[in-house]
Amino acid sequence: MLTLARMWRTSTTGDFITKDAAATWAANQMPDQEAGTLIHAREAYLGKVRDDWGNRQSASERTATFLRQRVLELL
């Protein structure tokens, strides 16, 4: 998800930024539920929360699909 967030950010602005910064930017452009999932991914990436997706599979799939669609719209 973080890579997709960075792809969306780069495609939108032309700027290259870190994955965690891109996740913050993307979360501000997303519906709350998907944004929350992306923020969890960012926090796991930064080592702030446990990286466990066992009970978040559906949410992660929805979030990845949302991000993928945003990237494809810009290609």
PQR file of N, CA, C, O and H, with PARSE charges and radii, in Angstrom:
ATOM      1  N   MET A   1       0.803  -1.180   0.000 -0.4000 1.5000
ATOM      2  CA  MET A   1       0.000   0.000   0.000 -0.0000 2.0000
ATOM      3  C   MET A   1       0.860   1.263   0.000  0.5500 1.7000
ATOM      4  O   MET A   1       0.524   2.251  -0.652 -0.5500 1.4000
ATOM      5  N   LEU A   2       1.956   1.221   0.728 -0.4000 1.5000
ATOM      6  CA  LEU A   2       2.808   2.411   0.790 -0.0000 2.0000
ATOM      7  C   LEU A   2       3.410   2.732  -0.572  0.5500 1.7000
ATOM      8  O   LEU A   2       3.543   3.900  -0.938 -0.5500 1.4000
ATOM      9  H   LEU A   2       2.229   0.418   1.258  0.4000 1.0000
ATOM     10  N   THR A   3       3.767   1.709  -1.310 -0.4000 1.5000
ATOM     11  CA  THR A   3       4.294   1.934  -2.657 -0.0000 2.0000
ATOM     12  C   THR A   3       3.222   2.536  -3.553  0.5500 1.7000
ATOM     13  O   THR A   3       3.505   3.447  -4.332 -0.5500 1.4000
ATOM     14  H   THR A   3       3.659   0.760  -1.012  0.4000 1.0000
ATOM     15  N   LEU A   4       1.999   2.037  -3.449 -0.4000 1.5000
ATOM     16  CA  LEU A   4       0.905   2.608  -4.233 -0.0000 2.0000
ATOM     17  C   LEU A   4       0.646   4.061  -3.840  0.5500 1.7000
ATOM     18  O   LEU A   4       0.384   4.902  -4.700 -0.5500 1.4000
ATOM     19  H   LEU A   4       1.770   1.297  -2.817  0.4000 1.0000
ATOM     20  N   ALA A   5       0.718   4.350  -2.553 -0.4000 1.5000
ATOM     21  CA  ALA A   5       0.537   5.736  -2.098 -0.0000 2.0000
ATOM     22  C   ALA A   5       1.618   6.630  -2.692  0.5500 1.7000
ATOM     23  O   ALA A   5       1.343   7.749  -3.126 -0.5500 1.4000
ATOM     24  H   ALA A   5       0.931   3.667  -1.855  0.4000 1.0000
ATOM     25  N   ARG A   6       2.836   6.130  -2.707 -0.4000 1.5000
ATOM     26  CA  ARG A   6       3.927   6.938  -3.266 -0.0000 2.0000
ATOM     27  C   ARG A   6       3.772   7.097  -4.778  0.5500 1.7000
ATOM     28  O   ARG A   6       4.063   8.162  -5.322 -0.5500 1.4000
ATOM     29  H   ARG A   6       3.058   5.221  -2.355  0.4000 1.0000
ATOM     30  N   MET A   7       3.320   6.057  -5.452 -0.4000 1.5000
ATOM     31  CA  MET A   7       3.076   6.160  -6.894 -0.0000 2.0000
ATOM     32  C   MET A   7       1.997   7.203  -7.183  0.5500 1.7000
ATOM     33  O   MET A   7       2.128   7.988  -8.123 -0.5500 1.4000
ATOM     34  H   MET A   7       3.083   5.192  -5.010  0.4000 1.0000
ATOM     35  N   TRP A   8       0.945   7.213  -6.389 -0.4000 1.5000
ATOM     36  CA  TRP A   8      -0.136   8.183  -6.560 -0.0000 2.0000
ATOM     37  C   TRP A   8       0.388   9.600  -6.351  0.5500 1.7000
ATOM     38  O   TRP A   8       0.122  10.498  -7.149 -0.5500 1.4000
ATOM     39  H   TRP A   8       0.838   6.576  -5.626  0.4000 1.0000
ATOM     40  N   ARG A   9       1.128   9.783  -5.277 -0.4000 1.5000
ATOM     41  CA  ARG A   9       1.685  11.110  -4.968 -0.0000 2.0000
ATOM     42  C   ARG A   9       2.619  11.582  -6.093  0.5500 1.7000
ATOM     43  O   ARG A   9       2.521  12.721  -6.551 -0.5500 1.4000
ATOM     44  H   ARG A   9       1.344   9.054  -4.628  0.4000 1.0000
ATOM     45  N   THR A  10       3.516  10.702  -6.531 -0.4000 1.5000
ATOM     46  CA  THR A  10       4.469  11.066  -7.578 -0.0000 2.0000
ATOM     47  C   THR A  10       3.746  11.372  -8.886  0.5500 1.7000
ATOM     48  O   THR A  10       4.095  12.326  -9.583 -0.5500 1.4000
ATOM     49  H   THR A  10       3.595   9.777  -6.159  0.4000 1.0000
ATOM     50  N   SER A  11       2.738  10.563  -9.222 -0.4000 1.5000
ATOM     51  CA  SER A  11       1.981  10.792 -10.455 -0.0000 2.0000
ATOM     52  C   SER A  11       1.199  12.099 -10.403  0.5500 1.7000
ATOM     53  O   SER A  11       0.984  12.740 -11.432 -0.5500 1.4000
ATOM     54  H   SER A  11       2.455   9.788  -8.656  0.4000 1.0000
ATOM     55  N   THR A  12       0.781  12.487  -9.217 -0.4000 1.5000
ATOM     56  CA  THR A  12      -0.006  13.706  -9.051 -0.0000 2.0000
ATOM     57  C   THR A  12       0.861  14.957  -9.055  0.5500 1.7000
ATOM     58  O   THR A  12       0.498  15.964  -9.663 -0.5500 1.4000
ATOM     59  H   THR A  12       0.956  11.967  -8.382  0.4000 1.0000
ATOM     60  N   THR A  13       2.001  14.899  -8.381 -0.4000 1.5000
ATOM     61  CA  THR A  13       2.800  16.110  -8.167 -0.0000 2.0000
ATOM     62  C   THR A  13       4.123  16.133  -8.913  0.5500 1.7000
ATOM     63  O   THR A  13       4.693  17.200  -9.139 -0.5500 1.4000
ATOM     64  H   THR A  13       2.296  14.081  -7.888  0.4000 1.0000
ATOM     65  N   GLY A  14       4.615  14.956  -9.299 -0.4000 1.5000
ATOM     66  CA  GLY A  14       5.930  14.872  -9.919 -0.0000 2.0000
ATOM     67  C   GLY A  14       7.065  14.838  -8.915  0.5500 1.7000
ATOM     68  O   GLY A  14       8.228  14.699  -9.294 -0.5500 1.4000
ATOM     69  H   GLY A  14       4.151  14.089  -9.115  0.4000 1.0000
ATOM     70  N   ASP A  15       6.738  14.965  -7.638 -0.4000 1.5000
ATOM     71  CA  ASP A  15       7.750  14.943  -6.576 -0.0000 2.0000
ATOM     72  C   ASP A  15       7.952  13.528  -6.046  0.5500 1.7000
ATOM     73  O   ASP A  15       7.008  12.741  -5.988 -0.5500 1.4000
ATOM     74  H   ASP A  15       5.793  15.078  -7.330  0.4000 1.0000
ATOM     75  N   PHE A  16       9.178  13.210  -5.662 -0.4000 1.5000
ATOM     76  CA  PHE A  16       9.493  11.947  -5.008 -0.0000 2.0000
ATOM     77  C   PHE A  16       9.653  12.212  -3.519  0.5500 1.7000
ATOM     78  O   PHE A  16      10.448  13.059  -3.112 -0.5500 1.4000
ATOM     79  H   PHE A  16       9.945  13.850  -5.709  0.4000 1.0000
ATOM     80  N   ILE A  17       8.893  11.481  -2.709 -0.4000 1.5000
ATOM     81  CA  ILE A  17       8.992  11.613  -1.258 -0.0000 2.0000
ATOM     82  C   ILE A  17       9.031  10.223  -0.642  0.5500 1.7000
ATOM     83  O   ILE A  17       8.845   9.226  -1.340 -0.5500 1.4000
ATOM     84  H   ILE A  17       8.248  10.792  -3.040  0.4000 1.0000
ATOM     85  N   THR A  18       9.270  10.156   0.649 -0.4000 1.5000
ATOM     86  CA  THR A  18       9.339   8.867   1.333 -0.0000 2.0000
ATOM     87  C   THR A  18       7.971   8.194   1.350  0.5500 1.7000
ATOM     88  O   THR A  18       6.938   8.841   1.181 -0.5500 1.4000
ATOM     89  H   THR A  18       9.421  10.966   1.216  0.4000 1.0000
ATOM     90  N   LYS A  19       7.992   6.885   1.556 -0.4000 1.5000
ATOM     91  CA  LYS A  19       6.739   6.139   1.617 -0.0000 2.0000
ATOM     92  C   LYS A  19       5.852   6.630   2.749  0.5500 1.7000
ATOM     93  O   LYS A  19       4.645   6.791   2.566 -0.5500 1.4000
ATOM     94  H   LYS A  19       8.832   6.360   1.693  0.4000 1.0000
ATOM     95  N   ASP A  20       6.436   6.867   3.913 -0.4000 1.5000
ATOM     96  CA  ASP A  20       5.602   7.295   5.036 -0.0000 2.0000
ATOM     97  C   ASP A  20       5.017   8.684   4.791  0.5500 1.7000
ATOM     98  O   ASP A  20       3.872   8.940   5.164 -0.5500 1.4000
ATOM     99  H   ASP A  20       7.416   6.735   4.062  0.4000 1.0000
ATOM    100  N   ALA A  21       5.767   9.571   4.184 -0.4000 1.5000
ATOM    101  CA  ALA A  21       5.234  10.899   3.852 -0.0000 2.0000
ATOM    102  C   ALA A  21       4.139  10.791   2.791  0.5500 1.7000
ATOM    103  O   ALA A  21       3.133  11.498   2.860 -0.5500 1.4000
ATOM    104  H   ALA A  21       6.698   9.364   3.881  0.4000 1.0000
ATOM    105  N   ALA A  22       4.332   9.919   1.822 -0.4000 1.5000
ATOM    106  CA  ALA A  22       3.314   9.714   0.788 -0.0000 2.0000
ATOM    107  C   ALA A  22       2.042   9.136   1.394  0.5500 1.7000
ATOM    108  O   ALA A  22       0.939   9.499   0.984 -0.5500 1.4000
ATOM    109  H   ALA A  22       5.149   9.345   1.766  0.4000 1.0000
ATOM    110  N   ALA A  23       2.185   8.249   2.355 -0.4000 1.5000
ATOM    111  CA  ALA A  23       1.012   7.677   3.021 -0.0000 2.0000
ATOM    112  C   ALA A  23       0.232   8.760   3.757  0.5500 1.7000
ATOM    113  O   ALA A  23      -0.999   8.768   3.731 -0.5500 1.4000
ATOM    114  H   ALA A  23       3.081   7.954   2.688  0.4000 1.0000
ATOM    115  N   THR A  24       0.934   9.660   4.404 -0.4000 1.5000
ATOM    116  CA  THR A  24       0.270  10.771   5.092 -0.0000 2.0000
ATOM    117  C   THR A  24      -0.482  11.636   4.088  0.5500 1.7000
ATOM    118  O   THR A  24      -1.637  11.996   4.317 -0.5500 1.4000
ATOM    119  H   THR A  24       1.934   9.654   4.425  0.4000 1.0000
ATOM    120  N   TRP A  25       0.164  11.969   2.982 -0.4000 1.5000
ATOM    121  CA  TRP A  25      -0.473  12.767   1.939 -0.0000 2.0000
ATOM    122  C   TRP A  25      -1.709  12.048   1.398  0.5500 1.7000
ATOM    123  O   TRP A  25      -2.784  12.642   1.300 -0.5500 1.4000
ATOM    124  H   TRP A  25       1.102  11.677   2.795  0.4000 1.0000
ATOM    125  N   ALA A  26      -1.554  10.771   1.048 -0.4000 1.5000
ATOM    126  CA  ALA A  26      -2.651  10.009   0.450 -0.0000 2.0000
ATOM    127  C   ALA A  26      -3.823   9.869   1.416  0.5500 1.7000
ATOM    128  O   ALA A  26      -4.980   9.987   1.012 -0.5500 1.4000
ATOM    129  H   ALA A  26      -0.681  10.289   1.128  0.4000 1.0000
ATOM    130  N   ALA A  27      -3.530   9.620   2.678 -0.4000 1.5000
ATOM    131  CA  ALA A  27      -4.599   9.447   3.664 -0.0000 2.0000
ATOM    132  C   ALA A  27      -5.493  10.678   3.731  0.5500 1.7000
ATOM    133  O   ALA A  27      -6.692  10.561   3.984 -0.5500 1.4000
ATOM    134  H   ALA A  27      -2.591   9.524   3.007  0.4000 1.0000
ATOM    135  N   ASN A  28      -4.927  11.836   3.510 -0.4000 1.5000
ATOM    136  CA  ASN A  28      -5.717  13.071   3.527 -0.0000 2.0000
ATOM    137  C   ASN A  28      -6.608  13.226   2.300  0.5500 1.7000
ATOM    138  O   ASN A  28      -7.465  14.109   2.265 -0.5500 1.4000
ATOM    139  H   ASN A  28      -3.953  11.931   3.305  0.4000 1.0000
ATOM    140  N   GLN A  29      -6.415  12.374   1.290 -0.4000 1.5000
ATOM    141  CA  GLN A  29      -7.208  12.426   0.060 -0.0000 2.0000
ATOM    142  C   GLN A  29      -8.231  11.287  -0.010  0.5500 1.7000
ATOM    143  O   GLN A  29      -8.966  11.181  -0.992 -0.5500 1.4000
ATOM    144  H   GLN A  29      -5.719  11.657   1.318  0.4000 1.0000
ATOM    145  N   MET A  30      -8.286  10.442   1.014 -0.4000 1.5000
ATOM    146  CA  MET A  30      -9.039   9.190   0.959 -0.0000 2.0000
ATOM    147  C   MET A  30     -10.231   9.197   1.905  0.5500 1.7000
ATOM    148  O   MET A  30     -10.274   9.981   2.853 -0.5500 1.4000
ATOM    149  H   MET A  30      -7.689  10.528   1.812  0.4000 1.0000
ATOM    150  N   PRO A  31     -11.212   8.311   1.642 -0.5600 1.5000
ATOM    151  CA  PRO A  31     -12.284   8.103   2.617  0.2800 2.0000
ATOM    152  C   PRO A  31     -11.689   7.608   3.944  0.5500 1.7000
ATOM    153  O   PRO A  31     -10.631   6.980   3.962 -0.5500 1.4000
ATOM    154  N   ASP A  32     -12.373   7.895   5.033 -0.4000 1.5000
ATOM    155  CA  ASP A  32     -11.841   7.600   6.366 -0.0000 2.0000
ATOM    156  C   ASP A  32     -11.430   6.147   6.572  0.5500 1.7000
ATOM    157  O   ASP A  32     -10.363   5.884   7.126 -0.5500 1.4000
ATOM    158  H   ASP A  32     -13.233   8.405   5.018  0.4000 1.0000
ATOM    159  N   GLN A  33     -12.256   5.203   6.137 -0.4000 1.5000
ATOM    160  CA  GLN A  33     -11.947   3.789   6.375 -0.0000 2.0000
ATOM    161  C   GLN A  33     -10.648   3.381   5.684  0.5500 1.7000
ATOM    162  O   GLN A  33      -9.780   2.767   6.304 -0.5500 1.4000
ATOM    163  H   GLN A  33     -13.123   5.416   5.686  0.4000 1.0000
ATOM    164  N   GLU A  34     -10.516   3.715   4.421 -0.4000 1.5000
ATOM    165  CA  GLU A  34      -9.302   3.377   3.689 -0.0000 2.0000
ATOM    166  C   GLU A  34      -8.103   4.144   4.237  0.5500 1.7000
ATOM    167  O   GLU A  34      -7.000   3.604   4.319 -0.5500 1.4000
ATOM    168  H   GLU A  34     -11.221   4.214   3.918  0.4000 1.0000
ATOM    169  N   ALA A  35      -8.318   5.390   4.608 -0.4000 1.5000
ATOM    170  CA  ALA A  35      -7.232   6.191   5.189 -0.0000 2.0000
ATOM    171  C   ALA A  35      -6.723   5.555   6.473  0.5500 1.7000
ATOM    172  O   ALA A  35      -5.516   5.513   6.708 -0.5500 1.4000
ATOM    173  H   ALA A  35      -9.214   5.829   4.542  0.4000 1.0000
ATOM    174  N   GLY A  36      -7.625   5.062   7.298 -0.4000 1.5000
ATOM    175  CA  GLY A  36      -7.220   4.411   8.544 -0.0000 2.0000
ATOM    176  C   GLY A  36      -6.358   3.184   8.300  0.5500 1.7000
ATOM    177  O   GLY A  36      -5.398   2.935   9.029 -0.5500 1.4000
ATOM    178  H   GLY A  36      -8.606   5.095   7.107  0.4000 1.0000
ATOM    179  N   THR A  37      -6.702   2.427   7.282 -0.4000 1.5000
ATOM    180  CA  THR A  37      -5.907   1.247   6.942 -0.0000 2.0000
ATOM    181  C   THR A  37      -4.527   1.658   6.451  0.5500 1.7000
ATOM    182  O   THR A  37      -3.525   1.044   6.820 -0.5500 1.4000
ATOM    183  H   THR A  37      -7.482   2.630   6.690  0.4000 1.0000
ATOM    184  N   LEU A  38      -4.471   2.678   5.635 -0.4000 1.5000
ATOM    185  CA  LEU A  38      -3.183   3.159   5.137 -0.0000 2.0000
ATOM    186  C   LEU A  38      -2.330   3.715   6.277  0.5500 1.7000
ATOM    187  O   LEU A  38      -1.119   3.496   6.304 -0.5500 1.4000
ATOM    188  H   LEU A  38      -5.284   3.177   5.335  0.4000 1.0000
ATOM    189  N   ILE A  39      -2.940   4.424   7.205 -0.4000 1.5000
ATOM    190  CA  ILE A  39      -2.199   4.959   8.352 -0.0000 2.0000
ATOM    191  C   ILE A  39      -1.656   3.810   9.198  0.5500 1.7000
ATOM    192  O   ILE A  39      -0.540   3.895   9.711 -0.5500 1.4000
ATOM    193  H   ILE A  39      -3.924   4.603   7.183  0.4000 1.0000
ATOM    194  N   HIS A  40      -2.430   2.744   9.348 -0.4000 1.5000
ATOM    195  CA  HIS A  40      -1.927   1.575  10.078 -0.0000 2.0000
ATOM    196  C   HIS A  40      -0.698   1.002   9.366  0.5500 1.7000
ATOM    197  O   HIS A  40       0.287   0.645  10.011 -0.5500 1.4000
ATOM    198  H   HIS A  40      -3.336   2.675   8.931  0.4000 1.0000
ATOM    199  N   ALA A  41      -0.760   0.918   8.043 -0.4000 1.5000
ATOM    200  CA  ALA A  41       0.391   0.417   7.276 -0.0000 2.0000
ATOM    201  C   ALA A  41       1.604   1.316   7.480  0.5500 1.7000
ATOM    202  O   ALA A  41       2.724   0.832   7.641 -0.5500 1.4000
ATOM    203  H   ALA A  41      -1.561   1.208   7.518  0.4000 1.0000
ATOM    204  N   ARG A  42       1.377   2.617   7.472 -0.4000 1.5000
ATOM    205  CA  ARG A  42       2.476   3.562   7.707 -0.0000 2.0000
ATOM    206  C   ARG A  42       3.070   3.378   9.098  0.5500 1.7000
ATOM    207  O   ARG A  42       4.291   3.356   9.256 -0.5500 1.4000
ATOM    208  H   ARG A  42       0.467   3.010   7.341  0.4000 1.0000
ATOM    209  N   GLU A  43       2.220   3.248  10.096 -0.4000 1.5000
ATOM    210  CA  GLU A  43       2.698   3.083  11.468 -0.0000 2.0000
ATOM    211  C   GLU A  43       3.458   1.763  11.633  0.5500 1.7000
ATOM    212  O   GLU A  43       4.440   1.704  12.372 -0.5500 1.4000
ATOM    213  H   GLU A  43       1.228   3.267   9.968  0.4000 1.0000
ATOM    214  N   ALA A  44       3.011   0.711  10.952 -0.4000 1.5000
ATOM    215  CA  ALA A  44       3.732  -0.568  10.990 -0.0000 2.0000
ATOM    216  C   ALA A  44       5.091  -0.427  10.311  0.5500 1.7000
ATOM    217  O   ALA A  44       6.092  -0.939  10.812 -0.5500 1.4000
ATOM    218  H   ALA A  44       2.213   0.759  10.351  0.4000 1.0000
ATOM    219  N   TYR A  45       5.130   0.249   9.197 -0.4000 1.5000
ATOM    220  CA  TYR A  45       6.376   0.503   8.467 -0.0000 2.0000
ATOM    221  C   TYR A  45       7.376   1.246   9.342  0.5500 1.7000
ATOM    222  O   TYR A  45       8.575   0.972   9.297 -0.5500 1.4000
ATOM    223  H   TYR A  45       4.317   0.665   8.789  0.4000 1.0000
ATOM    224  N   LEU A  46       6.883   2.178  10.130 -0.4000 1.5000
ATOM    225  CA  LEU A  46       7.744   2.969  11.015 -0.0000 2.0000
ATOM    226  C   LEU A  46       8.060   2.257  12.330  0.5500 1.7000
ATOM    227  O   LEU A  46       8.799   2.784  13.162 -0.5500 1.4000
ATOM    228  H   LEU A  46       5.909   2.401  10.167  0.4000 1.0000
ATOM    229  N   GLY A  47       7.500   1.062  12.517 -0.4000 1.5000
ATOM    230  CA  GLY A  47       7.765   0.294  13.730 -0.0000 2.0000
ATOM    231  C   GLY A  47       6.982   0.755  14.945  0.5500 1.7000
ATOM    232  O   GLY A  47       7.347   0.436  16.076 -0.5500 1.4000
ATOM    233  H   GLY A  47       6.900   0.634  11.842  0.4000 1.0000
ATOM    234  N   LYS A  48       5.923   1.492  14.726 -0.4000 1.5000
ATOM    235  CA  LYS A  48       5.143   2.035  15.839 -0.0000 2.0000
ATOM    236  C   LYS A  48       4.012   1.117  16.285  0.5500 1.7000
ATOM    237  O   LYS A  48       3.543   1.212  17.418 -0.5500 1.4000
ATOM    238  H   LYS A  48       5.627   1.751  13.807  0.4000 1.0000
ATOM    239  N   VAL A  49       3.573   0.226  15.393 -0.4000 1.5000
ATOM    240  CA  VAL A  49       2.547  -0.758  15.732 -0.0000 2.0000
ATOM    241  C   VAL A  49       2.984  -2.108  15.189  0.5500 1.7000
ATOM    242  O   VAL A  49       3.854  -2.196  14.323 -0.5500 1.4000
ATOM    243  H   VAL A  49       3.954   0.149  14.472  0.4000 1.0000
ATOM    244  N   ARG A  50       2.375  -3.143  15.706 -0.4000 1.5000
ATOM    245  CA  ARG A  50       2.677  -4.503  15.249 -0.0000 2.0000
ATOM    246  C   ARG A  50       2.179  -4.670  13.813  0.5500 1.7000
ATOM    247  O   ARG A  50       1.058  -4.280  13.486 -0.5500 1.4000
ATOM    248  H   ARG A  50       1.668  -3.072  16.410  0.4000 1.0000
ATOM    249  N   ASP A  51       3.004  -5.239  12.982 -0.4000 1.5000
ATOM    250  CA  ASP A  51       2.686  -5.439  11.564 -0.0000 2.0000
ATOM    251  C   ASP A  51       1.916  -6.744  11.399  0.5500 1.7000
ATOM    252  O   ASP A  51       2.459  -7.741  10.921 -0.5500 1.4000
ATOM    253  H   ASP A  51       3.915  -5.556  13.248  0.4000 1.0000
ATOM    254  N   ASP A  52       0.648  -6.727  11.800 -0.4000 1.5000
ATOM    255  CA  ASP A  52      -0.205  -7.916  11.767 -0.0000 2.0000
ATOM    256  C   ASP A  52      -1.466  -7.583  10.976  0.5500 1.7000
ATOM    257  O   ASP A  52      -2.250  -6.720  11.371 -0.5500 1.4000
ATOM    258  H   ASP A  52       0.208  -5.918  12.188  0.4000 1.0000
ATOM    259  N   TRP A  53      -1.650  -8.268   9.868 -0.4000 1.5000
ATOM    260  CA  TRP A  53      -2.782  -7.993   8.994 -0.0000 2.0000
ATOM    261  C   TRP A  53      -3.822  -9.108   9.007  0.5500 1.7000
ATOM    262  O   TRP A  53      -4.714  -9.134   8.159 -0.5500 1.4000
ATOM    263  H   TRP A  53      -1.013  -8.969   9.547  0.4000 1.0000
ATOM    264  N   GLY A  54      -3.714 -10.027   9.963 -0.4000 1.5000
ATOM    265  CA  GLY A  54      -4.620 -11.168  10.027 -0.0000 2.0000
ATOM    266  C   GLY A  54      -6.091 -10.793  10.039  0.5500 1.7000
ATOM    267  O   GLY A  54      -6.900 -11.432   9.366 -0.5500 1.4000
ATOM    268  H   GLY A  54      -2.989 -10.005  10.652  0.4000 1.0000
ATOM    269  N   ASN A  55      -6.443  -9.772  10.792 -0.4000 1.5000
ATOM    270  CA  ASN A  55      -7.849  -9.370  10.869 -0.0000 2.0000
ATOM    271  C   ASN A  55      -8.146  -8.133  10.014  0.5500 1.7000
ATOM    272  O   ASN A  55      -9.200  -7.515  10.157 -0.5500 1.4000
ATOM    273  H   ASN A  55      -5.786  -9.253  11.339  0.4000 1.0000
ATOM    274  N   ARG A  56      -7.232  -7.785   9.145 -0.4000 1.5000
ATOM    275  CA  ARG A  56      -7.408  -6.597   8.296 -0.0000 2.0000
ATOM    276  C   ARG A  56      -7.313  -6.923   6.804  0.5500 1.7000
ATOM    277  O   ARG A  56      -7.091  -6.031   5.985 -0.5500 1.4000
ATOM    278  H   ARG A  56      -6.375  -8.288   9.029  0.4000 1.0000
ATOM    279  N   GLN A  57      -7.477  -8.178   6.457 -0.4000 1.5000
ATOM    280  CA  GLN A  57      -7.296  -8.565   5.060 -0.0000 2.0000
ATOM    281  C   GLN A  57      -8.272  -7.847   4.128  0.5500 1.7000
ATOM    282  O   GLN A  57      -7.856  -7.304   3.104 -0.5500 1.4000
ATOM    283  H   GLN A  57      -7.657  -8.903   7.122  0.4000 1.0000
ATOM    284  N   SER A  58      -9.547  -7.835   4.463 -0.4000 1.5000
ATOM    285  CA  SER A  58     -10.534  -7.169   3.597 -0.0000 2.0000
ATOM    286  C   SER A  58     -10.261  -5.677   3.492  0.5500 1.7000
ATOM    287  O   SER A  58     -10.342  -5.097   2.409 -0.5500 1.4000
ATOM    288  H   SER A  58      -9.885  -8.275   5.295  0.4000 1.0000
ATOM    289  N   ALA A  59      -9.938  -5.061   4.616 -0.4000 1.5000
ATOM    290  CA  ALA A  59      -9.650  -3.620   4.618 -0.0000 2.0000
ATOM    291  C   ALA A  59      -8.415  -3.313   3.789  0.5500 1.7000
ATOM    292  O   ALA A  59      -8.378  -2.315   3.070 -0.5500 1.4000
ATOM    293  H   ALA A  59      -9.872  -5.531   5.496  0.4000 1.0000
ATOM    294  N   SER A  60      -7.406  -4.167   3.885 -0.4000 1.5000
ATOM    295  CA  SER A  60      -6.186  -3.911   3.116 -0.0000 2.0000
ATOM    296  C   SER A  60      -6.442  -4.082   1.621  0.5500 1.7000
ATOM    297  O   SER A  60      -5.887  -3.344   0.808 -0.5500 1.4000
ATOM    298  H   SER A  60      -7.436  -4.978   4.469  0.4000 1.0000
ATOM    299  N   GLU A  61      -7.275  -5.045   1.259 -0.4000 1.5000
ATOM    300  CA  GLU A  61      -7.617  -5.227  -0.154 -0.0000 2.0000
ATOM    301  C   GLU A  61      -8.397  -4.025  -0.689  0.5500 1.7000
ATOM    302  O   GLU A  61      -8.130  -3.560  -1.797 -0.5500 1.4000
ATOM    303  H   GLU A  61      -7.727  -5.645   1.919  0.4000 1.0000
ATOM    304  N   ARG A  62      -9.354  -3.521   0.086 -0.4000 1.5000
ATOM    305  CA  ARG A  62     -10.118  -2.337  -0.333 -0.0000 2.0000
ATOM    306  C   ARG A  62      -9.208  -1.125  -0.493  0.5500 1.7000
ATOM    307  O   ARG A  62      -9.333  -0.359  -1.448 -0.5500 1.4000
ATOM    308  H   ARG A  62      -9.570  -3.899   0.986  0.4000 1.0000
ATOM    309  N   THR A  63      -8.301  -0.967   0.446 -0.4000 1.5000
ATOM    310  CA  THR A  63      -7.399   0.182   0.404 -0.0000 2.0000
ATOM    311  C   THR A  63      -6.454   0.087  -0.782  0.5500 1.7000
ATOM    312  O   THR A  63      -6.234   1.074  -1.484 -0.5500 1.4000
ATOM    313  H   THR A  63      -8.199  -1.589   1.222  0.4000 1.0000
ATOM    314  N   ALA A  64      -5.899  -1.087  -1.008 -0.4000 1.5000
ATOM    315  CA  ALA A  64      -5.002  -1.275  -2.153 -0.0000 2.0000
ATOM    316  C   ALA A  64      -5.744  -1.033  -3.465  0.5500 1.7000
ATOM    317  O   ALA A  64      -5.192  -0.432  -4.387 -0.5500 1.4000
ATOM    318  H   ALA A  64      -6.078  -1.889  -0.439  0.4000 1.0000
ATOM    319  N   THR A  65      -6.981  -1.493  -3.555 -0.4000 1.5000
ATOM    320  CA  THR A  65      -7.780  -1.270  -4.758 -0.0000 2.0000
ATOM    321  C   THR A  65      -8.038   0.217  -4.968  0.5500 1.7000
ATOM    322  O   THR A  65      -7.923   0.716  -6.087 -0.5500 1.4000
ATOM    323  H   THR A  65      -7.429  -1.981  -2.806  0.4000 1.0000
ATOM    324  N   PHE A  66      -8.385   0.925  -3.898 -0.4000 1.5000
ATOM    325  CA  PHE A  66      -8.606   2.369  -3.991 -0.0000 2.0000
ATOM    326  C   PHE A  66      -7.356   3.069  -4.509  0.5500 1.7000
ATOM    327  O   PHE A  66      -7.434   3.888  -5.424 -0.5500 1.4000
ATOM    328  H   PHE A  66      -8.478   0.520  -2.989  0.4000 1.0000
ATOM    329  N   LEU A  67      -6.205   2.748  -3.926 -0.4000 1.5000
ATOM    330  CA  LEU A  67      -4.946   3.380  -4.332 -0.0000 2.0000
ATOM    331  C   LEU A  67      -4.596   3.035  -5.775  0.5500 1.7000
ATOM    332  O   LEU A  67      -4.176   3.899  -6.545 -0.5500 1.4000
ATOM    333  H   LEU A  67      -6.142   2.082  -3.183  0.4000 1.0000
ATOM    334  N   ARG A  68      -4.769   1.784  -6.130 -0.4000 1.5000
ATOM    335  CA  ARG A  68      -4.480   1.341  -7.500 -0.0000 2.0000
ATOM    336  C   ARG A  68      -5.321   2.122  -8.503  0.5500 1.7000
ATOM    337  O   ARG A  68      -4.816   2.550  -9.541 -0.5500 1.4000
ATOM    338  H   ARG A  68      -5.110   1.082  -5.504  0.4000 1.0000
ATOM    339  N   GLN A  69      -6.600   2.309  -8.196 -0.4000 1.5000
ATOM    340  CA  GLN A  69      -7.482   3.053  -9.098 -0.0000 2.0000
ATOM    341  C   GLN A  69      -7.024   4.499  -9.257  0.5500 1.7000
ATOM    342  O   GLN A  69      -7.081   5.050 -10.356 -0.5500 1.4000
ATOM    343  H   GLN A  69      -7.010   1.962  -7.353  0.4000 1.0000
ATOM    344  N   ARG A  70      -6.577   5.107  -8.184 -0.4000 1.5000
ATOM    345  CA  ARG A  70      -6.091   6.492  -8.274 -0.0000 2.0000
ATOM    346  C   ARG A  70      -4.870   6.569  -9.189  0.5500 1.7000
ATOM    347  O   ARG A  70      -4.751   7.496  -9.990 -0.5500 1.4000
ATOM    348  H   ARG A  70      -6.530   4.660  -7.290  0.4000 1.0000
ATOM    349  N   VAL A  71      -3.971   5.605  -9.072 -0.4000 1.5000
ATOM    350  CA  VAL A  71      -2.775   5.593  -9.922 -0.0000 2.0000
ATOM    351  C   VAL A  71      -3.169   5.389 -11.383  0.5500 1.7000
ATOM    352  O   VAL A  71      -2.687   6.101 -12.264 -0.5500 1.4000
ATOM    353  H   VAL A  71      -4.068   4.852  -8.421  0.4000 1.0000
ATOM    354  N   LEU A  72      -4.040   4.424 -11.636 -0.4000 1.5000
ATOM    355  CA  LEU A  72      -4.441   4.138 -13.018 -0.0000 2.0000
ATOM    356  C   LEU A  72      -5.132   5.330 -13.671  0.5500 1.7000
ATOM    357  O   LEU A  72      -4.988   5.544 -14.875 -0.5500 1.4000
ATOM    358  H   LEU A  72      -4.432   3.846 -10.920  0.4000 1.0000
ATOM    359  N   GLU A  73      -5.879   6.107 -12.890 -0.4000 1.5000
ATOM    360  CA  GLU A  73      -6.541   7.296 -13.437 -0.0000 2.0000
ATOM    361  C   GLU A  73      -5.537   8.317 -13.976  0.5500 1.7000
ATOM    362  O   GLU A  73      -5.863   9.114 -14.855 -0.5500 1.4000
ATOM    363  H   GLU A  73      -5.996   5.933 -11.913  0.4000 1.0000
ATOM    364  N   LEU A  74      -4.336   8.286 -13.451 -0.4000 1.5000
ATOM    365  CA  LEU A  74      -3.327   9.282 -13.825 -0.0000 2.0000
ATOM    366  C   LEU A  74      -2.378   8.810 -14.923  0.5500 1.7000
ATOM    367  O   LEU A  74      -1.528   9.574 -15.380 -0.5500 1.4000
ATOM    368  H   LEU A  74      -4.071   7.638 -12.737  0.4000 1.0000
ATOM    369  N   LEU A  75      -2.517   7.575 -15.340 -0.4000 1.5000
ATOM    370  CA  LEU A  75      -1.632   7.050 -16.395 -0.0000 2.0000
ATOM    371  C   LEU A  75      -2.163   7.378 -17.777  0.5500 1.7000
ATOM    372  O   LEU A  75      -1.546   7.014 -18.778 -0.5500 1.4000
ATOM    373  H   LEU A  75      -3.208   6.954 -14.969  0.4000 1.0000
TER
END
